[in-house]
Amino acid sequence: MPLRFCTLASGSSGNAAFVGSERTSLLVDAGLSGKEVTKRLEQNGIEASELTGILVTHEHKDHIKGVGVLSRRFDLPVFATEGTWQGMEQEIGEIAEHNKKHLELGECREIGDIKVEVLATSHDALEPAAFAFHHQKASLGMATDTGKITPSIRKNVVGCNALILEANHDAKMLRQGPYPFYLKKRIASVVGHLSNQMSGEALAEFISSKTHKVLLAHLSAENNHPSLALETVKEVLKEQGFVQCPEISVAPRHEAVPLHKIR
């Protein structure tokens, strides 16, 4: 059976994604209300009550808003690093002890029939993580909210069949945009977010002949445009000698995309 995935929302106003096999269904982040996450899952034929668990990348509000509600409502395990637990526990409310699951950076955790690699990112959070998912011969790398490509990301997502990678901002738009200087500095720093250019350069390393789908994620509403992100990434890949690229699209900020399937 294929590995299935989709984003439910992607951007500073809320982030959530789904990754699943025939037997295992994982939510990655829940930065929307529990009701909204449930609705967007249902749009792709997925029942929130049938989720296997929730993986949390880090404790920022746009990633955890619905985590507590969903865990309590459907008795779902929540998987996060120790640092992320420290940062989010008071924010998400009480979680049943049997549903508190701790991840370690660098580990490979089997959740149902999906292997989850827990990867270190570079972001201004306590112990943030990215993930690579493996099911039979299918693989998906997912990395957002990182100011640089860490060795851990590089090692584990090269050659994945599908990739969800941040393309947060256009560097020029960020410099000339309305944000205060301290925020511009934070976004452009090594603990901020990947620019379109950086995303393209990373993809030039990651993409192989086995890579069939790329989803650009976590685009800024103020400092980027979907068309600009696509254009920049494709131009970088062309400069790097890519004659034929995999399918590349942009994850919408406020809606779910249809399920993609990889084998």
N, C-alpha and C positions, 0 to 999 in steps of 0.2 A: 504493500500500500504506500501511497505517496506521503511525503511530508507536506503539510498545508500551512499557509501563513497569510496574514493580512495585517495591515494597520487599521486601527479603529479611529485614531486621531493622532496628529503629529505636529507639534509646535509648542510654543511657550504657553498657550492657553490650555494645553492638555495632551497627554501622550498615553497611548495604549496600543498593544498589538496582540495578535493571537498566533500561536504556533501549535500544531497538533498532528497526530497520526490517527490511525483508526481507533487506537485504544487510549491515547493520552491527549489531553487538551490543556494547554498552558496559556495563561494570560501574562503578558509581559508589561508591567506597570498598569496603573489604573488612575490616570490623572483626570478623569471625568467623574461625575456622580455615579454611584452604583446603578441607578436607574438608566442613565445614558449608556454606560458600558453594556448593560444587559440588552438594551434596545439595539445597539449596533452589532452585538454578537448575533442576535436573532435575525438581523438582515442578511447574515451569511449562513443561516440555518444552524446556528450553534446555541445551545441552551447554557446559560450561565450556571445552572444547577449541576451540569455535567462536567464542569471544569475539574481538572485534576489538582490545580493549584495556581498561585500567583507568584511570579518572579518580579522582584523589585530592583531596578537598577541603582537608584539612590533616593535620598529623602526629600528632594525638592517637591514643592506642592503640586506642580504640574505633572507629577508622576505617581502621587500617592493619594489623591483626593478620595477615590472610591475604594481603596484597599480594605480599610477596616469594615466598611458596610458590607462589601461582598463576602469577606471572610466570615463575618458573623451570620449573614443571611443564608449562606450556602455551606457553612462549615468547611471552608477551604483553607488548606495549608498556605502559609505565606513564606516564601524563600527569600532571604536577604542576607547580606554580610553583617557581621557584628556591628560595624560602624553605621551601616544604614539602619539597623534596628535601633541603635542609640539615638540616631537623628530623627526617626519617624515615630517611635513608639507612642509618645505623648500626643502626636498629631492624629494618629489613626484610631485612637481609642483602644479599648480592651480587646485583646485577641486571646482566644482559648489557648492554654499552654500547649495542648497537643498539636496546635496549628502553627506554632512558632518554630520555623526551620531555619537553621543558620548555615550560610554558605561561606566557603573560604576562597579567596582569590587564588586562581591557579588549579583548583580542583576540577575533577570531572564527576558530576553527579548524575546518577541514573534516576530519572523521574518517570515512572511507568516504563514505556519502551523507547523513550527518548533520552539520549545522552546529552547532558548540558555542560559545556565548558564554561567556567566562570573566569572572565578576563578582566584585568585591571585597566581602568581608563584614567584619564588625567582631567579632573573636573573639580570645581570648588565645593566638594561634598566630602563627607567623612570617610567613606570607603566605597566609592562608586564602582560599578561593574558593567561590563558588556557581556554578551553571551554568544556562543556558537552552539548550534543544535545539530545533532546527528541522529538519523533514523534509517536503519539499514544502509543503503548506499547514498542516501540523500543528505545534504548538509546546507545549513543556513547560517550565515554570519550576521550579527546585528550589533552595530556600534553607533550610539549617538551620545551627545553630551560629553564630548572629550575635546580638549584643546590641542591634542596631538595624537598621532598614532603611536601607541605604546608597543613595546616589544611583544607583549602578551597578545594584543590584538593582531599584530602582524603575523605572528607565529601560527595563530589558530584560524584565521579567516581566509588566508591565501588559498585560492582554488575552490572555495565553496560554490555549490551549485547556484545559490542565490545569496544576495547581499542586501541588507538594509543599512545604509550608511548616511551619516549626517552630512548635509550641505547647508549649514545654517545661514551664512550671510555672504554677501558680496563685499569684499574688503573696501572698495570705493564707496559704496552706499553706506556702509557702516561709518566710515570716516566723515562723510558729508551729511549724515543723518541727524535726527533730532535728539538722540540720546545724550545724556550728560557725559562728560569726559570719563568719569570713573567707570561708568557702565560700558562705554566703548572699549576702554582699556581691559576690563575684565573679560568681555566677550572675545577679544582678539588675543588674549593671553593663552599660555599653555594649559591653564586650568579653565578655559572657557569653552569655545565651540569651533568646529572646523569650518573654514570658509569654503566656497565653491571650488576655488583653486586647489586647496589642500585636499578636498574630497576627490577631485579628479586625479591628483597625483597619487593618492592612496589607492584608488581603484586601478590605476595603471600597474600597481604592484600586485593587487589582489586577484584581478580577473585572470582566469585561465580558459582553456578550451572547454572546461567543464562548467563554466559559469554561464547560466542562461538568463538570469533575471537580476536587475539591480533596481532598488527602490531608494531614491534620495529622500531623506527624512529630516524632520525638525527644522524646516525652513522658517526663517524669521519673517513675520508679517511686515515689519518696517524696513528691514535691511536686505531684502531679497525678493525675487520673483521666480515662480516656477520655470518660466521660459529662460530666464537668465541662468539659473542653476543648471538646467539641461544643456544650454548652449556652451557654458563654460566647461562643464565636465567633459562633454563630447569633444570640444576643442583640445583640451589637455590630452585626452586619450589619442586623438589624431596626431598631436605633436609627439607623442610617445611611440608612434608607429603602429597604432591599432587601425587596421584596415576595416575589420569587421568587429563590431561591438555587440555585446548581448543586449537584450531589450532593456532600456533604461527609462524609468518614469519617475514621477514625483508623488510622494505620499501626501494626500490632501490634509489640510489642517483640521477640518471640521467634519469629516465624514469617513465612513469605512470604505475601504476598497474591496472589490471582490476577492475571494480566496484564490491564491496562486498555489499551484501544485508542482512539486519537484520530486523526481524519482532517483 
